[in-house]
Amino acid sequence: MFRKRKGQSTLETALVLVITFSLVGGIVNIWIWANRQIVERQVRYNNSRVAAGTSSDDYELQWPVYEPDELTEEEVILR
């Protein structure tokens, strides 16, 4: 009877570790995606400041300046 419980606890521990590592991996991938988006958004914003400060009759407001990439399940789960 004791041996049966020991095997169950080992199986449960292994399952929890797999789930925990999957969650941590997903969180890290979301964090990397978010940091990449911040950099891309800032570059586009900085480039748009010259155009926004230009005074000319044919200037058109560029909106939206930034279009974020989509975060797909494959990028989070399967990496």
MOLINPE-V484937 format. One record per residue. N is the residue number from 0. RES is the residue in one small letter. PHI is phi in whole degrees, 0 to 359 (none if undefined). BURIAL is 1 if it has 16 or more other C-alpha atoms within 10 Angstrom, else 0. Layout:
n	res	phi	burial
N	RES	PHI	BURIAL
N	RES	PHI	BURIAL
//
This chain:
n	res	phi	burial
0	m	none	0
1	f	296	0
2	r	297	0
3	k	297	0
4	r	292	0
5	k	296	0
6	g	294	0
7	q	293	0
8	s	293	0
9	t	295	0
10	l	296	0
11	e	295	0
12	t	297	0
13	a	297	0
14	l	296	0
15	v	296	0
16	l	295	0
17	v	297	0
18	i	296	0
19	t	297	0
20	f	295	0
21	s	295	1
22	l	295	0
23	v	297	0
24	g	298	1
25	g	296	1
26	i	295	0
27	v	296	0
28	n	294	1
29	i	295	1
30	w	296	0
31	i	297	0
32	w	300	1
33	a	296	0
34	n	295	0
35	r	296	0
36	q	293	1
37	i	298	0
38	v	296	0
39	e	297	0
40	r	295	0
41	q	293	0
42	v	297	0
43	r	296	0
44	y	296	0
45	n	299	0
46	n	292	0
47	s	281	0
48	r	293	0
49	v	295	0
50	a	293	0
51	a	290	0
52	g	272	0
53	t	278	0
54	s	255	0
55	s	210	0
56	d	287	0
57	d	261	0
58	y	284	0
59	e	243	0
60	l	293	0
61	q	267	0
62	w	219	0
63	p	281	0
64	v	285	0
65	y	229	0
66	e	241	0
67	p	289	0
68	d	290	0
69	e	278	0
70	l	262	0
71	t	263	0
72	e	297	0
73	e	297	0
74	e	292	0
75	v	272	1
76	i	270	0
77	l	268	0
78	r	277	0
//
